[in-house]
């Protein structure tokens, strides 16, 4: 496993610069690299899935019905007539591995060419921070998630970030607080190759915690109370992302016009299929459950537009279980992506569309 991400324009680290990055100029997403002496995810028991079908199951008409063989018949949305993409490359397994993903709310759907160059932004602060993630490679994305109104005594440039696979929203993030964000939240977060605990382990842990809580004496509580009062307050607050699924669409037209054209059309079509199921969540809708559909900055491979990242939440842990990274997605694919990929973790067109991803439940990745 390379210490650099294949197809990444810029990697930031304590030892490498853009000029000596061997991947510089080949792709688009920002990756913040761990220090060279940090623990590597290579020591995890995860294995590389050699084919799309080894990573995620394919739809099967004998199980899923004949519908899985066909594109949506009621889709009326079409790409522009001159919208063309590369169809000949073998794209599975060509995405370099990453460990955590930080998605920054900006309220915009397009950004400067490299989001880490957005002056005064959290993205810029992450790229320039002296402290780097210690738990592997960080993928950095800007998003159109709305910037929350500032709370009393909160900086006006505060925003919210989504941390994956932790499935956490962290509020109150400012450029000045990025070092604390990295040291306190990102470095302690699970990674894409952190195995999900078994349901038995979770149950045993819950029982043990319950027993410990009930046996804690009032004397012990009185001892712990003064210690708790010494806890340093922080403006950064973490909370679970309320959705059960996430669909992230590259919309960055400053990188490629096709991304700016495809993302709005795909969101309309995803909404059309999610609403009847009661699963659509717009940008300001934080009702529990459902699927949040967001625009993000470029993830690389614009010639394979549209790039769509589908995240599925593990209900037992509340963390991301799977990331299914698809490319060459067209509006007529959206029904199948909702019906089988999002809801069941299956892929209809693996050989043509699957770029990569991970399944933490089964311990497999594409890199």
C-alpha positions as CSV (number, residue, x, y, z in Angstrom):
1,X,0.0,0.0,0.0
2,X,1.6,3.3,-1.1
3,X,2.1,6.1,1.3
4,X,0.6,8.4,-1.3
5,X,-2.9,8.3,-2.8
6,X,-3.0,7.3,-6.4
7,X,-4.4,10.1,-8.5
8,X,-4.2,12.9,-6.0
9,X,-3.1,16.4,-6.9
10,X,-1.7,17.4,-3.5
11,X,-0.7,15.5,-0.4
12,X,0.2,17.5,2.7
13,X,2.6,16.0,5.3
14,X,5.3,16.9,7.7
15,X,7.9,15.6,5.2
16,X,6.5,16.1,1.7
17,X,5.6,19.2,-0.3
18,X,3.6,19.7,-3.4
19,X,6.9,19.9,-5.4
20,X,8.2,16.5,-4.3
21,X,4.8,14.7,-4.3
22,X,5.1,12.0,-7.0
23,X,1.3,12.2,-7.5
24,X,1.2,16.0,-8.0
25,X,-0.8,17.1,-11.0
26,X,-2.5,13.8,-11.7
27,X,-5.8,14.3,-9.9
28,X,-8.0,16.5,-7.8
29,X,-9.0,15.6,-4.2
30,X,-7.1,17.0,-1.3
31,X,-5.4,14.4,1.0
32,X,-3.7,15.3,4.2
33,X,-1.0,12.8,4.9
34,X,-0.1,11.3,8.2
35,X,3.4,11.9,9.6
36,X,5.9,9.2,8.4
37,X,6.2,7.7,11.9
38,X,2.5,7.5,12.6
39,X,0.7,4.2,13.0
40,X,-0.3,2.7,9.6
41,X,-3.6,1.1,8.7
42,X,-1.5,-1.5,6.9
43,X,-1.3,-3.4,10.2
44,X,-5.1,-4.0,10.2
45,X,-6.5,-7.4,9.2
46,X,-8.3,-5.9,6.2
47,X,-7.7,-7.5,2.8
48,X,-7.9,-6.1,-0.7
49,X,-10.9,-7.3,-2.8
50,X,-9.5,-8.2,-6.2
51,X,-12.7,-7.6,-8.1
52,X,-15.8,-5.5,-7.7
53,X,-17.9,-8.6,-6.8
54,X,-15.4,-9.4,-4.0
55,X,-15.9,-6.0,-2.5
56,X,-19.7,-5.7,-2.8
57,X,-22.2,-8.3,-4.0
58,X,-23.7,-7.8,-7.4
59,X,-27.5,-7.7,-8.0
60,X,-28.9,-11.0,-9.1
61,X,-32.2,-11.2,-11.0
62,X,-33.0,-14.6,-9.4
63,X,-32.9,-12.8,-6.0
64,X,-33.6,-9.2,-6.8
65,X,-36.0,-9.7,-9.7
66,X,-35.7,-8.8,-13.3
67,X,-35.9,-5.1,-12.5
68,X,-32.2,-5.1,-11.5
69,X,-31.3,-5.8,-15.1
70,X,-32.8,-2.6,-16.4
71,X,-32.2,1.1,-16.0
72,X,-35.1,3.3,-14.7
73,X,-37.9,3.4,-17.3
74,X,-39.5,6.6,-15.9
75,X,-36.4,8.8,-15.8
76,X,-36.9,12.0,-18.0
77,X,-33.8,13.8,-16.9
78,X,-31.0,13.7,-19.4
79,X,-27.4,15.0,-19.5
80,X,-26.6,17.7,-22.1
81,X,-26.1,16.2,-25.6
82,X,-22.4,16.9,-25.6
83,X,-21.8,15.3,-22.1
84,X,-19.2,12.7,-22.8
85,X,-17.1,10.5,-20.5
86,X,-14.4,8.0,-20.8
87,X,-15.8,4.5,-21.1
88,X,-12.8,2.3,-21.9
89,X,-10.6,2.4,-18.7
90,X,-10.8,-0.3,-16.1
91,X,-11.6,1.9,-13.1
92,X,-11.9,-0.6,-10.2
93,X,-9.1,-0.5,-7.7
94,X,-7.5,2.7,-9.2
95,X,-8.5,4.9,-6.2
96,X,-5.8,5.2,-3.6
97,X,-6.7,4.3,0.0
98,X,-7.7,6.9,2.6
99,X,-8.4,6.5,6.3
100,X,-10.7,9.3,7.3
101,X,-12.9,11.8,5.4
102,X,-13.6,15.4,6.6
103,X,-16.5,17.1,4.8
104,X,-16.7,20.9,5.6
105,X,-20.0,22.8,5.4
106,X,-19.5,25.9,3.3
107,X,-23.1,26.6,2.0
108,X,-21.6,26.7,-1.6
109,X,-21.6,24.2,-4.5
110,X,-18.4,25.3,-6.2
111,X,-15.0,26.4,-4.9
112,X,-11.6,27.5,-6.0
113,X,-9.7,24.9,-8.0
114,X,-8.0,23.4,-4.9
115,X,-10.3,23.8,-1.8
116,X,-7.3,23.9,0.5
117,X,-6.5,27.2,-1.3
118,X,-9.8,28.8,-0.3
119,X,-8.5,31.8,1.7
120,X,-9.7,32.0,5.3
121,X,-11.5,28.7,5.2
122,X,-11.3,25.6,7.4
123,X,-10.1,23.7,4.4
124,X,-7.1,26.0,4.1
125,X,-6.4,25.7,7.8
126,X,-6.4,21.9,7.6
127,X,-4.0,21.9,4.7
128,X,-1.6,24.3,6.4
129,X,-1.9,23.0,10.0
130,X,1.3,22.1,11.7
131,X,-0.4,19.1,13.3
132,X,-1.3,16.3,10.9
133,X,-3.6,13.4,11.4
134,X,-1.9,10.5,13.2
135,X,-4.3,7.8,12.1
136,X,-3.7,7.8,8.4
137,X,-4.6,9.7,5.3
138,X,-7.3,12.3,5.6
139,X,-9.5,13.1,2.6
140,X,-10.7,16.7,2.6
141,X,-13.8,17.9,0.9
142,X,-15.8,21.1,0.9
143,X,-19.6,20.7,0.7
144,X,-22.8,22.6,0.2
145,X,-24.0,21.6,3.7
146,X,-25.4,24.8,5.2
147,X,-23.2,26.9,7.5
148,X,-25.1,27.1,10.8
149,X,-26.0,30.5,12.3
150,X,-23.5,31.4,15.0
151,X,-24.4,30.7,18.6
152,X,-24.0,33.3,21.3
153,X,-20.3,34.0,22.0
154,X,-19.4,31.9,19.0
155,X,-17.1,33.2,16.2
156,X,-19.0,34.3,13.0
157,X,-16.7,32.1,10.9
158,X,-17.6,28.9,12.7
159,X,-19.0,26.1,10.7
160,X,-19.8,22.4,11.0
161,X,-17.8,19.4,9.6
162,X,-18.8,15.8,9.0
163,X,-16.2,13.2,10.0
164,X,-16.3,9.8,8.4
165,X,-16.4,6.9,9.0
166,X,-17.1,8.2,12.6
167,X,-20.5,9.5,11.3
168,X,-20.1,12.5,13.5
169,X,-21.0,16.2,13.0
170,X,-18.6,18.6,14.8
171,X,-20.0,22.1,15.4
172,X,-18.2,25.3,16.1
173,X,-15.2,24.7,13.9
174,X,-13.1,27.7,12.9
175,X,-9.7,27.9,11.1
176,X,-8.1,28.8,14.4
177,X,-9.6,25.6,16.0
178,X,-8.4,23.2,13.3
179,X,-5.4,22.0,15.4
180,X,-7.8,21.1,18.2
181,X,-10.2,19.5,15.7
182,X,-7.3,17.3,14.4
183,X,-5.8,16.4,17.8
184,X,-9.1,15.9,19.7
185,X,-11.5,14.5,17.2
186,X,-9.8,13.2,14.0
187,X,-6.9,11.5,15.7
188,X,-9.1,9.6,18.0
189,X,-11.7,8.7,15.4
190,X,-12.1,5.3,13.8
191,X,-10.7,4.8,10.3
192,X,-11.9,3.0,7.2
193,X,-9.9,0.0,8.3
194,X,-11.0,0.0,11.9
195,X,-13.0,-3.3,12.2
196,X,-16.5,-3.0,13.4
197,X,-17.0,-4.9,16.7
198,X,-19.3,-7.9,16.6
199,X,-22.8,-7.6,17.9
200,X,-21.9,-10.0,20.7
201,X,-19.0,-7.8,21.8
202,X,-21.2,-4.8,21.7
203,X,-23.8,-6.5,23.8
204,X,-21.2,-7.8,26.4
205,X,-19.7,-4.3,26.6
206,X,-23.1,-2.7,27.1
207,X,-23.9,-5.2,29.9
208,X,-20.5,-4.6,31.5
209,X,-21.0,-0.9,31.4
210,X,-24.5,-1.2,32.9
211,X,-23.1,-3.3,35.7
212,X,-20.3,-0.9,36.4
213,X,-22.6,2.1,36.5
214,X,-25.0,0.5,38.9
215,X,-22.2,-0.6,41.3
216,X,-20.5,2.8,41.4
217,X,-20.9,4.0,44.9
218,X,-21.9,7.5,46.1
219,X,-18.4,7.8,47.6
220,X,-16.8,7.1,44.2
221,X,-19.1,9.7,42.6
222,X,-18.1,12.3,45.2
223,X,-14.4,11.6,44.4
224,X,-14.9,11.9,40.7
225,X,-17.1,15.0,40.8
226,X,-14.2,17.5,41.5
227,X,-12.1,15.8,38.8
228,X,-15.0,16.3,36.3
229,X,-15.2,19.9,37.2
230,X,-11.6,20.4,36.0
231,X,-12.5,19.4,32.4
232,X,-11.4,22.1,30.0
233,X,-14.3,23.5,28.0
234,X,-14.1,23.6,24.2
235,X,-16.2,25.4,21.6
236,X,-16.1,22.2,19.5
237,X,-19.1,19.9,20.1
238,X,-19.6,16.6,18.5
239,X,-22.9,14.9,17.8
240,X,-24.1,11.9,15.6
241,X,-25.0,12.6,12.0
242,X,-28.8,12.0,12.1
243,X,-29.0,10.2,8.7
244,X,-28.8,6.5,8.0
245,X,-27.4,7.0,4.5
246,X,-25.3,9.6,2.8
247,X,-24.9,10.3,-1.0
248,X,-22.1,12.7,-1.9
249,X,-22.0,14.1,-5.4
250,X,-19.0,15.9,-6.9
251,X,-20.3,19.3,-8.1
252,X,-17.1,21.3,-8.6
253,X,-17.4,22.9,-12.1
254,X,-14.1,24.8,-11.6
255,X,-12.4,21.4,-12.0
256,X,-14.7,20.1,-14.8
257,X,-17.9,21.4,-16.3
258,X,-19.4,17.9,-16.3
259,X,-19.3,17.8,-12.5
260,X,-21.3,21.1,-12.3
261,X,-23.8,19.8,-14.9
262,X,-24.3,16.3,-13.5
263,X,-24.6,16.9,-9.8
264,X,-27.8,19.0,-9.8
265,X,-29.5,16.7,-12.3
266,X,-28.6,13.6,-10.2
267,X,-29.8,15.2,-7.0
268,X,-33.2,15.9,-8.6
269,X,-33.4,12.3,-9.7
270,X,-32.3,10.9,-6.3
271,X,-34.9,13.1,-4.6
272,X,-37.6,11.7,-7.0
273,X,-36.9,8.2,-5.8
274,X,-36.2,8.9,-2.1
275,X,-39.2,11.0,-1.4
276,X,-41.8,8.3,-1.9
277,X,-39.9,6.1,0.5
278,X,-39.8,8.9,3.1
279,X,-36.0,9.0,3.0
280,X,-35.1,12.3,1.3
281,X,-33.5,14.9,3.5
282,X,-32.8,18.3,2.1
283,X,-29.9,20.5,3.3
284,X,-31.7,21.8,6.4
285,X,-33.6,18.6,7.3
286,X,-32.0,16.9,10.3
287,X,-34.8,14.5,11.1
288,X,-33.4,11.1,12.2
289,X,-33.0,8.5,9.5
290,X,-33.3,9.0,5.8
291,X,-30.6,9.9,3.3
292,X,-28.7,13.2,3.2
293,X,-27.7,14.2,-0.4
294,X,-24.9,16.7,-0.6
295,X,-22.6,18.3,-3.2
296,X,-18.9,18.0,-2.5
297,X,-15.7,19.3,-4.0
298,X,-13.8,17.2,-6.6
299,X,-12.7,13.7,-5.6
300,X,-10.8,12.9,-8.7
301,X,-11.5,11.2,-12.0
302,X,-13.6,13.9,-13.6
303,X,-13.4,12.1,-16.9
304,X,-15.5,9.4,-15.3
305,X,-18.3,11.8,-14.2
306,X,-20.5,11.6,-12.4
307,X,-18.7,10.4,-9.3
308,X,-21.1,9.3,-6.5
309,X,-20.1,8.2,-3.0
310,X,-22.7,6.2,-1.1
311,X,-22.2,5.7,2.6
312,X,-24.2,3.2,4.6
313,X,-24.5,3.4,8.4
314,X,-23.9,0.5,10.7
315,X,-27.0,0.5,13.0
316,X,-25.2,-1.2,15.9
317,X,-22.2,1.2,16.2
318,X,-23.7,4.3,14.5
319,X,-20.6,4.5,12.3
320,X,-20.1,4.1,8.6
321,X,-20.1,0.5,7.6
322,X,-19.6,0.9,3.9
323,X,-18.5,3.4,1.3
324,X,-19.4,2.5,-2.2
325,X,-17.7,4.8,-4.7
326,X,-19.4,4.8,-8.1
327,X,-18.5,6.6,-11.4
328,X,-20.0,7.0,-14.8
329,X,-23.4,7.5,-13.1
330,X,-26.2,8.7,-15.2
331,X,-29.7,9.9,-14.2
332,X,-31.3,6.6,-15.2
333,X,-29.0,4.8,-12.7
334,X,-30.4,6.6,-9.7
335,X,-33.4,4.4,-9.1
336,X,-31.1,1.3,-8.9
337,X,-28.6,3.0,-6.7
338,X,-31.3,3.9,-4.2
339,X,-33.1,0.5,-4.4
340,X,-30.1,-1.8,-4.3
341,X,-26.9,0.1,-3.5
342,X,-28.1,2.4,-0.8
343,X,-30.6,0.1,0.8
344,X,-29.0,-3.2,0.3
345,X,-25.3,-2.6,-0.3
346,X,-25.3,-4.3,-3.7
347,X,-23.9,-3.0,-7.0
348,X,-25.7,-3.2,-10.4
349,X,-22.9,-2.3,-12.8
350,X,-19.8,-3.2,-10.8
351,X,-17.4,-3.7,-13.8
352,X,-18.4,-0.4,-15.4
353,X,-19.1,1.8,-12.4
354,X,-17.4,0.7,-9.2
355,X,-14.2,2.7,-8.5
356,X,-13.7,1.4,-5.0
357,X,-14.6,1.7,-1.3
358,X,-14.6,-0.3,1.8
359,X,-16.8,-2.7,3.9
360,X,-15.7,-2.5,7.6
361,X,-18.1,-5.3,8.5
362,X,-16.4,-7.8,6.2
363,X,-12.9,-6.3,6.5
364,X,-12.3,-5.6,2.8
365,X,-11.1,-2.6,0.8
366,X,-10.4,-1.8,-2.8
367,X,-6.9,-0.6,-2.3
